[in-house]
Amino acid sequence: MRRLMIMLLSAAATLAVTAMLVAVWVAWSFQGPGPAAKSGDMTTVMLRQGSSLPEIASTLARDGVIRSAPIFVAAAQVTGAARRLKAGEYEFASRASMASILADVRDGKIIRHQITIPEGRTSEMVVEALAAKADLTGVAAAPPEGSILPETYQYERGEDRSAVLRRMMDARDQLIASLWAKRQPDLPFTTPEEAITLASIVEKETGKASERPRVAAVFINRLRQGMRLQSDPTIIYGITQGRPLGRGIRASELAAETPYNTYAINGLPPTPIANPGRAAIAAVLDPPKTTELFFVADGTGGHVFASTLAEHNANVAKWRNIERTRGAAVSNQTPVLAGEAPVDAPAVTVEP
């Protein structure tokens, strides 16, 4: 009996030591440093939508970011994280602990990609930019012109292009709703869409943010006085739908009767000519009080403004002299602004 008791106690001690060693190993596997990355300092792992806990654990083990799939499964179940794991694209540092990896997948710390839409791009150009992102899926059709807010947007790998585009459109709707509610009284347009149309013209007329309010004021003053806007970018849009013209505007195009030729039509064109940014939209809804009706290039990438035709003609003469001094290749050519091709005549030069 004594010998049996000794054997039992010895076996129990062995089991206890073994259990303790296993517990220490499990704890070290969970809390200690994980495997080194196979290449570089990070490992990217894609956990597909709808993955089960065992599949997630197997994927992490196969990609070399955890040592033991069973321990990961057990830890997720014990901690309650098993019901909260999120699919997506993850990036884990070399030797990251299993505990930190489980926490990241539980909290959905997926990689966020981004796309930047510059101000003044057309809707077709935005859709083309989305199509060029190979980590997006699906097909997005071009929305109405002016319905997108140019900004930087984040997205997940595998996200549908139409969903990203919808966020761009929702952002524009939210912005115009906010700014429209605080607009100046008695503006010479009556709907938010008309405001976007005018903002798109302001956006294309100048690449200098500091000038947008003054350019907006010029066009608003002209609308109030019944003067034609005479904006070159509107002519270009009528010809190319916003693509660079690649040459100067011809005299015949200045006189062409298209819905977008603001040298030939009164008021605003039927739709925006691009997607304006926040600053351009804000400028047309809260323009400064000025008497200015004209502007022309000043030779530095900006414009000089005038309230009378006589002042404007003097400014135009100065610009022509700058052209001659520089040896301009094409007579009557203004500088490239807002990504547009040169045009034959400065914007807003013709007396109404």
C-alpha positions in Angstrom: 0.0 0.0 0.0 2.8 2.4 0.9 4.5 1.6 -2.4 1.3 2.3 -4.3 0.8 5.6 -2.5 4.3 6.6 -3.5 3.6 5.7 -7.1 0.4 7.6 -7.2 1.9 10.7 -5.6 4.8 10.5 -8.1 2.4 10.2 -11.0 0.4 13.1 -9.7 3.4 15.2 -9.3 4.5 14.3 -12.9 1.1 15.2 -14.2 1.2 18.5 -12.3 4.6 19.4 -13.6 3.6 18.4 -17.1 0.4 20.4 -16.9 2.3 23.4 -15.5 4.8 23.1 -18.4 2.0 22.9 -20.9 0.3 25.9 -19.4 3.6 27.8 -19.5 4.1 26.8 -23.1 0.6 27.8 -24.0 0.9 31.1 -22.2 4.2 31.8 -23.9 2.8 30.8 -27.3 -0.1 33.3 -26.7 1.7 36.2 -25.0 5.3 35.8 -26.3 6.9 36.8 -29.6 5.4 35.1 -32.6 7.2 33.8 -35.8 9.5 36.1 -37.8 8.1 37.5 -41.0 9.0 35.4 -44.0 10.1 38.6 -45.8 10.6 42.1 -44.6 9.2 43.5 -41.3 5.5 42.8 -42.0 3.2 40.0 -43.2 0.0 40.7 -45.0 -2.9 38.3 -44.5 -6.3 38.2 -46.2 -9.1 36.8 -44.1 -12.0 36.1 -46.5 -15.6 37.2 -45.7 -17.5 34.4 -44.0 -14.5 32.6 -42.7 -15.0 30.3 -39.7 -12.8 30.5 -36.6 -10.8 27.3 -37.6 -10.4 28.7 -41.1 -9.1 32.0 -39.7 -6.7 30.2 -37.4 -5.5 28.0 -40.2 -4.9 31.0 -42.5 -2.9 32.8 -39.9 -0.8 29.7 -39.2 -0.3 29.0 -43.0 0.8 32.6 -43.6 3.3 32.3 -40.7 2.0 34.9 -38.2 1.0 32.4 -35.5 2.7 29.1 -34.4 -0.4 27.1 -33.4 -3.9 27.2 -34.9 -5.4 25.1 -32.0 -4.1 27.6 -29.4 -5.5 30.5 -31.4 -8.9 28.8 -31.6 -8.9 28.0 -27.8 -7.8 31.5 -26.9 -10.5 33.1 -29.1 -13.1 30.9 -27.5 -11.9 31.4 -23.9 -11.7 35.2 -24.3 -15.0 35.5 -26.1 -13.3 37.0 -29.2 -14.5 34.1 -31.4 -17.9 35.8 -32.0 -16.3 39.1 -32.9 -13.6 38.3 -35.4 -13.7 40.4 -38.6 -12.7 39.5 -42.2 -10.5 41.8 -44.2 -6.9 42.5 -45.1 -4.5 42.7 -42.2 -0.8 43.6 -41.8 1.1 42.1 -38.8 4.5 43.0 -37.6 7.3 40.4 -37.6 7.2 38.5 -34.3 3.9 40.0 -33.2 2.4 38.0 -30.3 -0.7 35.8 -30.9 -2.5 38.0 -28.3 -1.9 41.1 -30.3 -3.0 39.4 -33.5 -6.2 38.1 -31.9 -6.9 41.6 -30.6 -6.3 43.1 -34.1 -8.7 40.6 -35.8 -11.2 41.1 -33.0 -11.1 44.9 -33.4 -11.1 44.8 -37.2 -7.8 46.7 -37.6 -7.8 46.1 -41.3 -5.5 47.8 -43.8 -7.1 51.0 -45.2 -6.3 51.9 -48.8 -7.0 55.3 -50.1 -7.9 57.2 -53.3 -7.5 60.9 -53.8 -9.8 62.8 -56.1 -8.4 66.2 -57.1 -10.8 69.1 -57.4 -12.0 69.8 -60.9 -12.1 66.3 -62.2 -15.1 65.2 -64.2 -17.3 62.3 -63.1 -15.9 60.2 -65.9 -12.4 60.8 -64.7 -13.3 59.8 -61.2 -14.8 56.5 -62.4 -11.6 55.9 -64.4 -9.5 56.5 -61.3 -11.6 53.9 -59.4 -11.3 51.4 -62.3 -7.5 51.8 -62.1 -7.5 50.6 -58.5 -6.9 46.8 -58.9 -7.7 46.2 -55.2 -11.3 47.2 -55.8 -14.0 45.1 -57.3 -17.2 45.6 -59.4 -18.0 48.2 -61.9 -19.2 51.8 -61.2 -21.1 53.9 -63.7 -20.3 57.6 -64.0 -22.8 59.6 -61.9 -24.1 63.1 -62.9 -21.5 65.8 -63.2 -20.9 67.6 -60.0 -22.3 65.0 -57.7 -18.9 63.9 -56.2 -16.9 65.7 -53.5 -13.2 65.7 -54.4 -11.3 64.5 -51.4 -9.2 61.5 -50.1 -11.3 58.4 -49.3 -10.4 55.2 -47.6 -11.5 51.8 -48.7 -10.9 48.1 -48.0 -9.3 45.7 -50.4 -12.0 43.9 -52.3 -14.6 46.6 -51.7 -17.0 47.4 -54.5 -16.3 50.4 -56.6 -19.9 51.6 -56.5 -19.8 51.6 -52.7 -16.7 53.9 -52.7 -18.4 56.1 -55.3 -21.5 56.3 -53.2 -19.5 57.6 -50.2 -18.1 60.3 -52.5 -21.6 61.3 -53.5 -22.9 61.2 -50.0 -20.1 63.5 -48.8 -21.0 66.0 -51.5 -24.7 65.9 -50.5 -23.8 66.4 -46.9 -21.5 69.3 -47.6 -23.9 71.2 -49.9 -26.8 70.7 -47.5 -24.7 72.2 -44.7 -23.4 75.2 -46.8 -26.7 75.8 -48.5 -28.4 76.3 -45.1 -25.9 79.1 -44.3 -25.8 80.7 -47.7 -25.9 84.5 -48.3 -29.4 85.8 -49.1 -30.4 87.0 -52.6 -27.8 85.0 -54.5 -28.6 84.9 -58.3 -29.4 81.2 -58.3 -32.2 79.3 -56.5 -31.1 75.6 -56.1 -28.1 73.8 -54.7 -27.5 72.2 -58.1 -27.1 75.7 -59.6 -24.6 76.5 -56.9 -22.6 73.4 -57.8 -22.7 74.4 -61.4 -21.3 77.8 -60.7 -18.8 76.4 -58.3 -17.5 74.0 -61.0 -16.8 77.0 -63.2 -15.0 78.8 -60.4 -13.0 75.6 -59.8 -11.8 75.4 -63.4 -11.1 79.1 -63.8 -8.3 79.3 -61.2 -5.8 76.9 -59.6 -5.1 79.4 -56.8 -7.2 78.7 -53.7 -6.9 82.3 -52.5 -8.5 83.6 -55.7 -11.6 81.4 -55.6 -13.8 83.9 -53.6 -12.9 86.8 -55.9 -13.6 84.7 -59.0 -16.9 83.6 -57.5 -17.8 87.2 -56.8 -17.0 88.2 -60.4 -19.4 85.6 -61.8 -22.1 86.4 -59.2 -21.8 90.1 -60.0 -22.2 89.3 -63.7 -25.2 87.1 -63.1 -26.9 89.8 -61.1 -26.3 92.3 -63.9 -27.5 90.0 -66.6 -24.1 89.7 -68.1 -22.9 86.5 -69.8 -20.3 84.6 -67.8 -17.9 84.2 -70.8 -15.9 81.4 -69.2 -13.5 79.5 -71.3 -13.7 76.2 -69.4 -17.4 76.0 -70.2 -16.6 76.1 -73.9 -14.0 73.3 -73.5 -16.5 71.2 -71.6 -19.0 71.5 -74.5 -16.3 70.3 -76.9 -14.6 67.5 -74.9 -16.7 66.9 -71.8 -13.9 68.2 -69.7 -10.9 66.5 -71.3 -7.9 68.8 -72.0 -8.4 70.5 -75.4 -4.8 70.3 -76.3 -4.9 73.5 -78.2 -6.3 77.0 -78.0 -10.0 77.7 -78.4 -10.9 78.7 -82.0 -12.9 81.7 -82.9 -15.6 79.5 -84.3 -15.8 77.7 -81.0 -16.3 81.0 -79.1 -19.3 81.6 -81.3 -20.6 78.1 -81.3 -24.2 77.7 -80.0 -23.8 74.9 -77.6 -25.6 74.6 -74.2 -22.2 75.1 -72.4 -20.9 78.1 -74.3 -21.3 80.9 -71.8 -20.1 83.3 -74.4 -23.3 82.5 -76.4 -25.8 81.7 -73.7 -27.3 83.7 -70.8 -26.9 82.5 -67.3 -25.5 79.1 -66.2 -24.9 76.1 -68.4 -27.3 73.2 -67.9 -25.0 71.1 -65.7 -21.8 71.5 -63.8 -18.6 71.1 -65.9 -16.6 69.3 -63.2 -16.7 68.2 -59.6 -15.8 71.3 -57.5 -14.1 71.1 -54.1 -15.2 72.5 -50.7 -13.5 75.9 -51.2 -15.2 76.6 -54.6 -18.6 75.6 -53.3 -18.2 77.7 -50.1 -17.0 80.6 -52.3 -20.2 80.8 -54.4 -22.4 80.5 -51.4 -20.6 83.1 -49.4 -18.8 85.4 -51.9 -17.1 88.6 -50.8 -18.8 91.9 -51.6 -17.1 93.4 -54.6 -17.8 95.4 -57.7 -15.4 93.4 -59.9 -16.7 92.1 -63.2 -13.5 91.1 -65.1 -10.3 89.2 -64.6 -7.3 88.3 -66.7 -4.0 86.5 -66.2 -1.3 88.4 -64.4 1.7 86.4 -65.6 2.4 84.7 -62.2 -0.3 81.9 -62.4 -2.9 84.2 -60.9 -5.3 86.9 -62.1 -5.7 90.6 -61.9 -9.3 91.9 -61.3 -11.2 94.9 -62.5 -14.5 96.6 -62.0 -14.7 98.5 -65.3 -14.1 97.5 -68.8 -11.5 100.3 -69.1 -9.5 98.9 -66.2 -9.9 95.5 -67.6 -8.6 96.5 -71.1 -5.6 98.1 -69.4 -4.9 94.8 -67.6 -5.3 92.8 -70.8 -2.8 95.1 -72.5 -0.3 94.4 -69.7 -0.9 90.7 -70.1 -0.3 91.0 -73.9 2.9 92.8 -73.2 4.0 89.9 -70.9 3.2 87.5 -73.7 5.3 89.4 -76.1 8.2 89.7 -73.7 8.1 86.0 -73.1 7.9 85.3 -76.8 4.6 83.4 -76.6 4.3 80.8 -79.3 0.6 81.6 -79.8 -0.9 85.0 -79.9 -3.8 85.7 -77.6 -2.9 82.7 -75.3 -3.5 82.7 -71.6 -1.5 80.5 -69.1 -2.5 77.0 -68.3 -4.8 77.0 -65.2 -6.5 74.3 -63.2 -5.2 71.6 -65.5 -6.7 73.0 -68.6 -5.2 73.6 -72.0 -4.3 77.2 -73.0 -7.1 79.2 -74.6 -7.2 81.9 -77.2 -8.7 84.6 -75.1 -8.5 85.5 -71.4 -11.6 84.4 -69.4 -14.2 87.1 -69.0 -12.9 89.6 -71.5 -15.7 90.3 -74.0 -18.0 93.1 -73.2 -21.6 91.9 -72.9 
